Structures are given as C-alpha cells and as structure tokens.
C-alpha cells in the first residue's frame, strides 16, 4: 500500500483535452482553403525603429508515508539516446560535451554584480514598479550613497530596461502577419469586417521548444523516452506524467519502426488557450517531456507563443454564417501558420540540446490541446451542445457510452459524403473546416428547492444555506463567502472554493439522493486530480461516476430539469480513457494556462499605458523571458546559492563571519517528512510565564499539563509506564518563563495541491487571541499518534489553544496546548463520505486538553458543523463556528491532500 496526495481543479472537468495529431503518421498543419489571405509582416517586436502595431489592433516523521516499490519498462532500447551536434549517436556512458566558453562564477553579464541582477528582478518581476516610481526609488538610493562615492544599481528606469534588453539569453523574437478577407464581396453595401485587417503576433514555437529542452533546471524533471510504471506489489499499472501513458508509448513505437527516426526523442507539443479576453486569443505552449509538477509549479515550462486575432463586427452581422465561417478559418489557419516551423520535425529528426548537456535527435508531435468547452467547439469545428470527443447524439449524449470517437478520417469521410445540413443536424459538424458544478449542480439544487417548497419557503431555505456557507470557519487558502453563494460574477476560484463547503451546507435541506449525487461528483473530481493514478484509482473513478449518474436522476424525476444531455456533464465519461492515453490530468488542466495567463497577459496589460497595449505586452513578455533565462543560467553556475547579503559578507573577509546572515533560499526539494515549526516572532504582549498563560487561557490545570508533558519528553527509553497512572508528584515541575507564538507552519508533501516544483507545500496554523482585530482564531490540526494505520485512524483531530516554547534542562521544547476531538463511529458518514468528530470531555465533563510537541502536528484540519435540519442560529459566524455545535464533519474536500488522508 502507499499514500498519494490527491485533489481536483474545477477548471479540469470543464476542460476536455483535444489531441489533433501524432508524429509521422499524420500532421494537421496542412493549409485549408481560406477565405482570406496572409499579409506577411517580418517586423520584430523589439524593433523600435517603426511602430510595433501600425495595422488595426486586433508523505514522514509526523505521519508514515507509504511509497510503492516501482519498476519501469522503457519503450525502446535506444530511444532518447544522446548524440553529437551532428546527430551521430554516442556510445553509452559518453559524458556531455563541454561548453565552448566556461562561465566564470562572478560573470553576471550584462549585470554588474549579484545585487544589480536581484534589483532588476525585484523591480521588474516581483514589484512591477512603474517607471516614475522606479526613478524616484533609484534617486533616493543614489542620495544615500553620495557620501560614500557609490551609485545605485541603475541610474533610472531606462538604464534598467536597457540592461534587461541586453540579456543574451531567452530571446525569441515576436513576429507578425496580417490577414484580410479575400473571397468575393457582395455588390452594394457589405459588412465592415470584410474590409478589416487582422493582425496575428507569434513567436517561433520551434525556438521556444528548444529553449525548454535546453533548460538545465528541467534536466532532472524530464522524461527522454516514454515508459510504463508498475508497482512491484500487485504489478499495478499507474499513470502520472504524459510520458507514462499509452499515447506517448504508441508514438514511440511508430518512431522506432522507421530506421530514419529510430533512437529519436519524442517531444509532445501541448497547446492551450486561456479565455477571458475579448480582443485576442492568447496561445500557450508546453512540452510533454517535463513532469506535471514542473508545469503545475508555474515555472517557465508553459510559454505564451501567440496572440490570435479575434474579429469583431456589429450586432447586425454577428450571426452571419459568412462571418462565423471567417472567424473559424482565421483561427485555424493562424494556428497552421504559427506551428509551421514544427512541421518538418514531425517526420525528419532534428538535433536539439537538452538541459543535461547532451544533444539528442527529436521528433515533434502535436498532442494535448487544453481548452474550455467554447474553445473546444471552435477547435473541433463542431456545433455547440455536441460532444467534442465522440459522435454521441446531442439529444441524449449519455445514451451511447460506446459512441465512436471523433477522428480526422471519419470527419473527412462525412464531409465528402454529406450535405451541409446533414453535417450540422445529424453529426454536429461544421463543414468547411475540418462549468459542471456551478452552472449545473448548484443551479439544479436552487431550482429543486424553489419548486419543492414554493417561493417563500424556498428563499428562506436558500438564505439559510447562504448563512451556513458564510459561517464556515476560516482555513488557509479557503475562499470566503460573506454573502453565501448568491453573487453575480462567478470566477473559477469561486466555484472551486464553493465545492469545498457546499455539500455540508445543503445537507438537511435536500433529499439524501441529492447529497449522494454531490458526494459522488466531488469524489470523482478529487480522484481524477491525484498526482498518480493507479488501476485501482481508475476503478474508484468509475464507481464514483456510476453513483453520480445513478443519484442525479432525482433532478429529472422531480422536474427540476428536463435532460442531462449537456456536453460538460457528458465529458465525465471520457476521463478514464483520457487518463490511460495521456496520464494524470493534473498536469494538463486549464488552471495551468489560466495561471500563466495572469503572468503573461493580465499583469503586462495592467502595467501598460492601455493604449495599443498589445505591443507593450509583447515587449514585457520578452523581458520576462530574458530575466527568467538569466536566473536559470546564474543558478546553474551556482551563483544564486546564497543571498546577496550572505555573498557580500563572505567576500568582505573573515572578520565578518561572526555576523548572523539570513538562511539560504530554500529551493523546495521533495522531503517525504512533514515538519512543523513555531513562528519566528515571539508575542511580547502575551503571557510570559506558565501561570500567566494558564490565566489567559482560563485553564487552571495548565501547570499540571506541563508537568505530564515533561515526564513524557524526559522519560528513559526503557520506562514503559503509562503516564496517566504516574502521580503528579512523580512528574518534573516547571513554572518558569515561556514564549508564546500566534502561529506555526507545517511543511508537507502535497503534489496535487498548489505547491513548489518538489511538491512541497507550506501551511500556516493560527492560534491567535485577536485575528485581524476581529475575534480569536484557533485552527484545528491533525496529530500523529504514532500509528501505522493509514488515513484518519492513524491521526487524531484537535484544536490549538496556544503555541508556546520553554527551556528545561538545557533543551528548548516547542509545544502546543490542544483541545481534543473524538471520532464518532468506525466509518465515515454514509451520506457525505466525511468522518464525524465531537469535542472530547473528561469524566468530570471538563474539556479534554493536553500539551503536545509541535513535531507531532501533521498539518491543519478543517471542520464544518453538522447542521442537521434546523435553521442556522443567527448569532453564529465564522469566528464562533467551532464553539457553537456539538459535532462536526472533518472536511476532506478542503484540498486534495486532505481528501487523501481523511477519506
């Protein structure tokens, strides 16, 4: 058995992955017949001699982690084999060739030194400081240095920008072309869009891919050949990164079958579009060789490579078939033009340098395309409300679960044999070119409640559900809903956050069948987002989907809705097939492109003048890439192993070595042990000794608890007596000084959640008497009890009253005083699937407290009250939620990792 972190992302199940092509056997870059012509523009985005856009804008110590013994089967013996720069294969064990010009460890070119580089990164990337503010800061800095005869790192913002622009690494220039309508125009007046010129800006995807392959930061996080991974315990196949799944293996077989490509490294090209902009389609690219954790950690393994034109017209012509056909053809032919440089490398190997220093032959293949449903419709050229993956009829998408999957050959055959009307009505195909939770389930529940209880009582129930949601206790990373779920503008983050608390909020107000449907749907979503998916997990996914389909029928039977034939609902049936083909979806979900969209589009737009903003955004992205490439280069030379201050102090000489310097940057390697430590800042305005803290917590037995804690910590290894039976007089006495802290931090392995490249996540646990000047805030926690049992039976749940430390016998003890919870029953609640707990009390009905060492704390826990059928008390809010109820659910849906340990 082994433990894996797990979770889900709402963006994922709105996203259906489209796989347009494979290497050698087919490519999809053939030019289609166009209703427009390309006006080639070789302008460079960095060329300021002419306007950029003169055309119209267009698992461990606290808890055991069970890891599998794994065995890998590689696809072929020589696939991904190193070669020289001319493509000749090298003997096994040949080291990578030396760099032509070894770099000195103090060569910060084009920056003068470490400080200058870090300052550029801070001002341009982290702070994104406007030019006038940067000038002011640098002037103030210069003023303080005048008396020393020194100058700041940069004279002004122009000096800063010029230095960044002169970085010789990471530059892939922006290019542009324009498109116009070229078909016959009608006589007389015609739509204005026919006279428009539409600009498309892009970067050579081949160069972008080569930069990714050559990035030394990915050398240990990249697969050079497809593989299949099995656990030695049960020989169970498991899917993780793209190269571990069937599609990459099949492409490797094709490559190995041709003597000209044998030995080449297969490089899957991943494309995606992030929505939310009405001026252009931002196009993103990644490669399937890098591991999912790299792509999810928001490193530079996802790059923006294009801004596709989005034609506009007046409302009068918006539904004109010619305009809609023009938009589709412009989109597809723009993709064809942008990706054209990859076309030759899909059949003939190219030589590329990799991050490990070796050269390898590479074969490109277009793979997953990440898009929301509306973009899937555009990409697949199908009619809305049809499935983009299969040919199931839109009238009942789930009627034929074995419907033929769409493919190019089938579509072309239909186009040749059918009329336009037949393609549209019978197959959902457009000729000429070959949000399930909030939008569905939440809306269905509201319709059901209003229809069942009438308007007056229905609104009363919905208000109570809102009150329940608003009163959920705070938790790190959990979005709050002060007004419940009734707000107008929904975002993806809102939907994901609501999913974490909605199930408990509706229980008691809706039938069990609806609760069961929600539970099955949530479990499906969390299971498909596991970091590693085994055959057993696939069986669990199928079971959750079957239960969801079984229980959701209540919405139709009650008359709340008329059909489940909705593409986003239907897309769930394709997940198991897609996981087998392309690996765990958590590395291919649309949240990845959406995160990149913030850095590559939204933030550059905000820092622009807003006038002809696209040109400024292109330059900003080019500078960001240069700085990122410089950081990788400096880090690869070991020049960023310490902070600027530490490096400078070391350079000044031995007489400064006694000065305390900051701890070197933690680059976040994977550590399969959770570690919890107290905050750095001692709270000077809180208790300073044992008796004072006992009074602050209103806990007279606090001194006795410290004595029993010290007995446990200082007892001899051979002393096996039960501490509860030891007389208090036999325990060490301590009533001295203590230090109180308002929080602690836990660092643990959670690769399916938002985490660093090593899968590590840091979480803060609060025990604060006044949080945000509003009320006390005391989080709940999971505590390791030293059991080898997996899941919640190997953990205890408690609420932290205070964090503190004290010194005894020359040793410092970091501690927490906690109020215990008891687990109710031997299994989770049969309706919600969540474990239930209640506050623990001693025999005299006093709350049961203990003092624990912080190293026994695994991570924070989130509890939601068991509301029952009663309406929510009006005087209860998020600050008093943990004190107002007799029993609680352990919220396993609060994040992916909690789902794994609390299921």
N, C-alpha and C positions, 0 to 999 in steps of 0.2 A: 504493500500500500504506500501511497505517497500523497503529499499535500500540495495543492497548487492554489495560488491566488486566482480569484475569479471576478467577473463583473460584466457590465454591459454598457453600451452607449446608445442613447436614443437615436443618434444620427445613423447608427449602424443599420437598424432594421428599416429605416426609411431609405436606405441605400441598397441598391441592387447592383452587383458588380457585373459589368459587361466585358466580354472577352472577345475583341474583334478579330484577332489574328494570331497565327502561330508562325514560327520561323520556317523558312524553306518551303513548306507545303503551300503557303499562301501568304500574301500580304494585302493589306487593304488600302494601299496608297495610290492605287490607280486613279487617274483623274476621271471624274464623272462628267457627263455632259453638263455644261454650265450655262446659266442664264446671265452671266456677267463675265468680265474679263479682268485679269490681273494687270495692274499698272505697277511694274516692278520699281521699287524705290530702294536704292542701296544706301540710304542715309544711315549714319551711325548715331546712336543715342548720345554718345559722348562728344560728337562733333558739334561744337558751339558756333561754328562759322556761319551756319544757316539755321533757321528755326527748326526745332525738332518736329513740330507738327504744323506744317503750313497747309495741310489738307483739312477738311472738316473733321472736328473731333469725333471721333466715334466712341522560506520559512526559517535549533537555536536555544539560546540559554534559557530564556523565559518559557519557551514552549517548543516541544520537539517538532522538527520538520522532517517529514518522511519523503525522501527522494528516491526515485526508481533507479535500479541498475539498468542502464540503457545499452543497446547495441545498434549500430548504424550500418546500413547497407548502402554503399555508394553506387551511382548509376553505371559508370563505366570506369575502366582502369585508368585511362589517360585523359578523361575529360577534365578541363580546367588545368591542364599541365603547363608549367612555366615554359616560356620560350625566350629567345633573344629578341632584340628590337626588330629583327628582320623576319620573325615568325618561325624560326627554326627551333624545334623542341630541344630542351636541355636535358642532360642526364639527371636521374633522380638525385636529390640532395645538393644540387648546384645552388650556391648562395645567390642572392640577388646581386645584380651588378652595382658597383659603387657609383655614387653620384658624381657627375663630372666636376662639380665645384663644391667640395665640402664646405658647409657653412660654419662660420665661427660662432661660438656661443654668445658673443657680445655684438653680433651684427644684427641690429634692429632696423636695417634699411626698409623703408625710407624714413623711419623714425630715428630720432637721435638716441633714444635710450628707452628703457622699460617704462619710465614714468610717462613719456610722451605717448607711447602706444596705449597705455591704460587710460590716459586722459582722453585720447581720441575715442576710445571705446565707450567711456563713460558719457562724454558729451553727445556723441552721435547715436549710440545704440541704446544705452540704458536710460539716460535722461532725456534724449531727443530735444536738446535745448535749442530754442530759436536763435537765429544769427545775432540779433541785437542783444539778447541775454548772454550769449557766449562772449560777445565783445566786452560787455560790462564785467563779467567774471574775470576774464583774462586781464582787463585793465586793473582791477582791484588786486589781482595776483601779482601783476608787474609792480604795483605800488609797494607791496610788502617786500619785494626783492631788490628794490633800487639801492638801498643802503648796503646790500651785500654784493652789488655789482653783477647780479644774476638776472635772468629773464624767465618768464613762464614758458611752458612747453610750446605754446603757439602765440604768435603776435595778435592774431584776430581770427574771426571765423573763416576768412578767405585763406589764410595760411593753413587752418585745419582742413578745409575741404581740398585744397591743393595737395596736401600731404597724403590724404586718403586716396585721392585720384591717382597718385603716382605709385601706389602699391602695385608691384608687377604680377601679383598672383590673383587668381579667381575671376579674372575678367572675361566675360562672354558678352560681346557687344550686342546691343539691341539693333535689330534691323526692321524695316517696314516695307509693306506693299499696300497698294490701294486697289479696291475693287469697285467696278461700276456695272450697272445693268446693261447687258448687250443684246438682249432679244428685241424683237420688233416692238415698237411703241405704238399704241393706238393713235388714230387720227384725232385731231382736235385736242381737247384737254385730257390730261392723263395724270396719274398720281405723282406727287413731287418726289417720292422715294426713287422713281425711275431715273431721275437726274442726279441723284446723290452719289458722292464718292465716299467709300467706306475704308478707313484705314485699319490695318491689322499690324500689330507690333509683336515681334517674337525674338527669341534667342535660339541659336543653333542647338537643337536638342542633343546632337552628337557630341558637341563640346561640353555641354552640361553633364551628360552621362560620363564622359571621360574624366571630368573633374571629380565626380562622385567615386568612380572606380579607383582613382589615384589618391583619394583622401586617406592619409595614414591613420586618422582617428577611427576608421572603419575596418582596419586590417584584421582585427580580432572579432569583429562583429559582422562578418560577411561570409557567405557560402559560395564556394567556387564551383561547386557541382551539386546537382540535386541528390537527395538522399532519402532513405526511408528509415524511420526510427522506431524501435520496438523496445518494450520493457522486457528484461530477462525473466521477470516474474509474470508468467502467463503469456508471454510473447504477444503483447497487445500493441497494435499499431497506434501511433499517436501523431497528431498533426500540430505543427507550430508555425514556423516561418514558411513563406511561399515555396521555398526550395524543398521543403519536406513533404509536399503534397503531390498528387498524381499528375497534374498538368505539366509541371516542370520536368517530372520524370519522363513523361511521354515525349516532350520536346527533345530531351536529351537522347532518347532512343532514335529520333529522326536525325539528329545531328550526327550521332555515332554511325548511322547507316550510310553516310556519304563519306568516301575517303578524303574528299577535299575539306570537309569540316570536322572530321574526327579529331578529338582532342581539344576542341574549342570550348570556351566557357560560355554557357548560355546566360544572356543578360536580359531578363524580362523587363519590359518597359511598362511602368504603371502610370496612367494618366488620370487626371481628375479635374473637376471644375467645382469651385465654391460659388454658391449663389448669394444673392443679397445685393447685387449691383445692377442698376438698370441702364448703364452706359456701355458695358462691355462684359465679356465672359473671361475671367482670369483662368488661364490654363496652367495646371501644375504637373510636374513630372517627378517620379522616383524610380528606383530600380528594385527588382525583387530579390537581388542578392543580399542586400543589407537586412539584418534581422528586424523583426517587428518592434523590438524595444527601442531601436535606434530611431525608427520612423515615429514612434509614439512619443519619444522624449523631445520631440520638436527640435532636433538637431538640423543640420543642413542637408539631410537625405531627402528632403522634399524641396523642390525648387520651382519658382514660377518661371515659365518659359514663354508665355504669350498673353496678349490681351486681344481677344477676338471681337470683331465688330458686332454690335447689336443694332440692326437697322430699326429706325422709328418711322412712324407715319401718323397721319391724322386718324381720328376715330372712324371717319368715313371709309377708309381703306384698310383698317386693321384686320378685318376678316376676309379681305380679298384673297382668293386662292393663289393668285399670282404672287402677291406679297408674301404669303406664308411659304410658298414654294421657294421664293428667293431667299428668305431667311434661312431655311433649312439647307439650301445648296451653298449659301455663303458660309455657313458654319462648317459643313463637311469638307468643302474644298479648301477652306482655310486650314483645317486640320491636315489635309493631304499635303498642302504646300509646306506647312511648318515641319512636318515629320519626314519630308522627302529625303533629308540627308541621312536618315537611318535606313533607307530602303535598300541600298546596295549591301549594307552589313547584315541584312536578313538572309542572304544566300551565299555571300562570299565573306570569309573570315577577315576581320581587321585586327591589327595588333594594338593593344592598349596597355598602358602601365597601370599597375594596381598599387594599393596602399602598402602592401608588404614589400614593395620594391621590385617585384618581378613583372615581366611582361607576359601577356597571355593573348592567345587568339580569342576573339569574341564573336559571337553571333547574336544579333538582336532579335527580339520577338515582342510584338505588341501583346500585352497581357491585360490585367485588370484595368477597368475604367471606373473610377469612383464618381458617382453622381446621384443626386436625389431623383425622385421619380420624374419630375418635369423635364430634367435634363436627359434622363434615360429615354423618354419619349422622343426627344429631339435627336438623340444619338442613334437610336434604333430605327427611326423613321416609322413609328407605329402610331396608331390612333390612341388618344387618351382613353383610359379605363380598360385598355387591354394590358396583358402581361408582357413585359419586355423580355422575359426569359423563355416563355413557352407559348404554344399556339392555343391554349385553352380559350374557349369562347367567353367573351366578356359578360354574357348574360348570366353565367354561373361558372366563375373561374375555378372553383374548387370541385366541380363535378367530375372532372377527368384529371386525377392527380398524376396520370402517366401520359399526359399530353406531350406531343412532340416538342422538343426544344428547338427554338429558332436557330437557324444557321444560314449562312450566306447562300449555299447551293439551293436550299429549299426556297428561300425568298426569291432568288433569281428565276427559279422554275415557275413560281407562281406569277411573277411579273410577266414572264413570256407567255403564259397560257391564260391569263385572266384580264378582265376589263378593270378600269379604274374603280368602278362601283363595287365590283366583286371583291377587289383587294381591300377596299375601305370597310365594307359591311361584313364580309364573311371571314376575313383573315386579320383585320385590324392593321393592314399595311398601307403606308402612304407610297404610292407609285411615284416614279421619277427619281427617287433616291432610296438606293438600297441602304404622414405623421400619425402612426397607428395608435399611439397611446392617447394623446390629447385630442386629435381630430376624430378618433373613433370611440375608444372605450370611455373616456371621461364624458364626452358628449352623449353617448348612449345612456350612461348612468343618469345624467341630468334629465334626459327625455323620459326615461323609465320612472323616475321619482315624480316628475310633474304629471305624467299620465296616470300613474297609480294612485297618487294621493291628492290630486287636484292642485290648483294654482296656489291657494293659500297655505295649505299644509306642506305642499311641495317646497315652496320658497322657505318655509320655516325649517324644514329638514336641510335644505341646501345651505342655509345660514349656519346651522349647527355644524355641518361638515366643514364649512369655512372656519368656524371658530376652533374646531378640533385641529385643523391644519395649522392655523396661526399660533396655537398654543404648544406646538411640538417643541421640546427642549432644543436649545442650540447645540450644534455639533460642528466640528471643524470641517469646512468645505460644504456644509449643507446650506443651500439657499433658503432664505426665509420668505414666508408668505404672510405679511402682516394683515392682509385683507382676504386670506384664503386663496382659492383658485379662481376667483371671479375678476380677472383683469383683462383688459382688451388686447394688449400687444404681447403675444407669446413669443418666446425665443426657445431655441433648442435647450439651453441651460435650464429654463423654467420647466420644460417638460421633463427633463431628466431628474430635476430636483423633486418635482411633484410625485413622480413614480415612487420615490423612496418613502413617502409618508402617506400616500393616498389610500392604500389598502386598509390600514388600521382605522383611518378616519371614516370610511364608509361602512365598516362592519357594524351591524346593529340597525342600520337604516335600509339595507338592501337584503334580498334573499341570499341564502348560502350559495346558490348556483352562481350568482354574480361574484361573490367573494372568491369562489373556487376558480372562476374564469380569470379574474385578476391575478390570483396566485400563480396559476399555470402560465399565464402570459409573462409575468415577471420572472419566473424561474427559467422560462425559455430564453429571455433576453440576457439574463446573467450567465447562463450556461454557455451560450454561443460566444460570450466575450471572455471566456477563460483563456489564459495565456497559452496553455497546452490542452488540446482536446484529444481524448483517447476514444477508442471504440466504445468503451463504457459510457463516456460522456455523450457520444452520439446517440446511444440508446436512451439516455436520460432526456436528451433534447427531443427525440421523437415521442417519448412518453409525455413530456410537458405539452408538446404541440397537440397530441391526441386529446389530452384532457381539456386543453383550451378550446378546441373545436367542439368537444362534447358539451361543455358548460356554457359556451357563448350563445347557444341556441335559445336561451331564455329571452334574449333581446328581440328575436324574431317572434317567438311564441307569445310574448307579451304585447307585441305590436309596436314596440319602441322603434324598430327599424324594419325594413322590408327585405333586405338582402345583405349577405356578406361578400358579394361578388365585387370586391374592391381590390385594386392592384396591390396596395400596401399590405392588406391582410393576406392576400394570396401569396405574396412574395415569401412568407414564412416557410412555405412547403419546399422551397428551393435551397434552404440553408444547408441541409446535410450534404446534398450533392456538391454545393459550392465549397464547403469546408474540405471535403475529400479532394476536390480539384485544386484548391488554392490555399489551404492551410487555415489557421485560426484567423477569424475576421478582425480581431482587434488591431491588426497591423494594416488593415485595408478599409477602415471605416471612414465615413465622410467627416468625422470630427477632426481627422488629421489634416485634411485640406482646409477645413474651416479655421483651424488654429494657425496654419500658415497664411491664410487669407488675412488674418489680423495683422501679422508682421509685414506681409508683402503688399497689401492693398490698403487696409483701413488706416494703419498708422502713417504710412507715407502720404496718404491723402490728407490726413489731419495736419501734417507738418508742411503741406504745400500752400501756395497762395490761393488755391481753389480756382484760379483762372488757368485754363488749359492745363489742368492738374496732371493729366496722364504723363506728359513729357517729364515733369518734375518727379513723378513717381518712378519712372524708369531709371532716372539718374540715381535716385535714392536707393533703389534696389541694387544697382550696380555697386554703389559704395558699400552697402551692407555685405554684399558677397565678397568684396575685396578685404574688408576687415575680418570677416569670418575665415577667409583663406589665410590671412596673415596670422591669426590666432592659432590655427592648426599647424602652420609652419613653425612658429615660435615654440609651441608646445611640443612638437615632435623633436625639436632640438634641446628640450629640457630647460628652456629659458623662462617658463612660466610655472616652475615647480614651487616657487615661494612668492610671497607678496613683494611689492615694490619696496616697502619699508624694510622687510627682512633682508632682501638682497642688498640694499644700500648700507644697512648696518654691518653686514658681513664684509662689504667692500671697505668700510672705514677702518677696520683693524680690530685686533684682539681686545683693545681696552673697552670696547663697547659690547663685548659678548655677554656681559652680565645683565644687560638690559633685556627685559621681557619683550618679546615680539609676538605678533599675532600668530595663531596656529596656521600652518599652510592650508591652502584651499583643499577641501575635501572633494575629490573628483567623483565620489559616489560609486565605488566598486560594489559588486554584489557580495553581501555578507549574509549568510543564512542563519543569523542570530539576531533576535530583536534586542535592542539596547535602549534603556530608559535612563535619563539623567535629569537632575533638577535644573531649573533656570539659573542663569548666571547672577542675576540681581537678587540680593537679599532685601526683603521688605523691612525697612528701618522703622516704619510706623506700626508694625505689628508686634506681637508678643516676643520678648527676649529670653524668657525662661519657661520652664515646664509649668509652673503654677499659673503664670500669666496666660499661656496658651490654653490651659485647662479652663480658665475663666472665660476666655474669648470664645471657645467652642461650647461652653456650657456643658462640659464633660468632666465631672469631678473625679472619675476613675482614670483619667489620663495618666497621672503619675504611676499608677499600678500597671497600666498597659505598657509603659516604657520599661518597667522592671521585667515583665514577662518577655517583652521583645529582646531585651539584653540577655536574658537566660538562653533564648533560642540561638542568638548570634554568637554567644561565647561558650556554649556547652562543648564538652570534649566530644570527639567523633565517636567514642565508644559508649557515650551516655545515651541510652535509648529510652529513658523515662519519658512519659507523657507530660508535657509542660503544664497541661491543665491540672494535673494532680500534684504539682510541686507547690508547696506552701509559699505564699508571697515572701515570707521571711527568707526563703532559700534563693530568692532572685536578687541580682545586683540592684543596688539603689542608685538612682540618678535624679537629681532635681536642679541641675545646673543650667548653664546658658545654652540656648538653642538659636538657630537661624531659620526663619520662616520664609517660604517662597510662594509665589502666586501661581506657579505653573511648573510643568515638567515637559520634556519632549521625548517621544518614543520614535526610534528609527527601526523600520522593519521592511521585510521583503514583500512587495505588493506589485508585481509587474503588470497586472491588468488595470491598476488604477493610474492616475496621473503620477508619474514617478520619473526618476532620472534614468540615464542610459543603462545603469546596472539594475534597474527595477526596484531601487530603494526609495522608500517614502518616509518623510518626517511628519509627525503629527504632534500637535501641542495639546496638553491636557491641563485644564484650568481648575484651580481651587482658590477662587478669589472672593473676598468678602464684599467687594463692590466692583462689579463689572460694567465698564462704560458709564460709570456714575449712575447706574440704574438700580441694580439689585445684585445679591450674591450669585455666583456662578460656580457650581461644583459638578464637574463631569463624572460620568461613570466609566469604569475600566474593566478590562478582562485581566484576570490574575492567574498566573501559572501556579498550579498546586503540585507540580512535580509528577503528574500522572502521564503515563504513556498513551492514554486514551485520546483518540482524535476528536476534534470538534469541541462543542461546549461542555461535554462531560469531562474533558481534560482541563477545564478552566473554571474559575469562579467569577462571579459578577459582583462588583461593589461600587460604592460611590465615594469619591475622595472628599474628605472633610478639610484636610490641610496637608501641604507638603512642608517638611522641615528637616533639618540635619543637626547633629550634635556630635561632640567628640567625647569618647570614653576609652580609657586605656590606650591612648595614643592613636586611636583609629576613628575616622570620621564615618558616621552612619547616616546615609541619605534615606529618609523614611517618608511614609505617608500614613496618616490616620484615616481609616476607611470604615464605612458602614456597609455591612454585608447584605447581599440579597440571596434568598433561597430559590432554587429552581423548582418549579411546580410540575410534577408529573415526570414520567420517564420518556416522554417523546414530545415533539413539537405539537402545537395546536393543529388539529386536523383540518381546520378551515383555512387559516392564514399561512401555515407552514412555519410559523415562528415560535421559538421557545418562550415560555412564560416564567416570570420571576416575581417575587414579592419581597419587601423589606424583611430582614431577619430580626428576630427579637429573642432575648434571653428568657430564662424561666420566670423572671420577675417582670416580664413584659417591657423591659428596657431595650432600646435599640442596641443591636449587637455590633460592637466596634472592636477593631484590632489595629495594631501598628504593624506595617509590613515594610520590607526593604524595597526600594524603588526598582531594583533589578528583577523583582518578581512580577512587575507590571508588564504586560504584553503590549497592549495598545488601548485606546479609548473604545468604549462601548456606547451605543445609543439605544435608549429605551423610549418606547411610546406607550402611553397609558392604554389599558384595555377599557375602552369607553363603554362597551355594552350598548344597551338600548336606550339608556337615559340620555337626556339632552345635557349638553356641557354646562357646568356651572359658570355663570358669568364673571365670577371673581377670580377665575383661574387663568393664568397666562403662561408664557414660556418660562418665566422665572420661577414659578411655583409649581410647575407641572410635576416635578419629581417628588413633591411633598403632598400632593393632593389626592393620590389614588392608592388603592390597596394592592394592585397588581399591574404588571407591565409586560409588554412584548419586548424581547431582545430584537431590535430592528436589524435583521440580516440584509435588508435591502439598502442600507445607508451607503454602502460602497461595495465594490467587487470582493475585496479581501474579507470583509465581514460576512458576506454571503457564503464564503468557503468555510470559515471557522465556526459560524453559528447556524449552519444548516442541519 
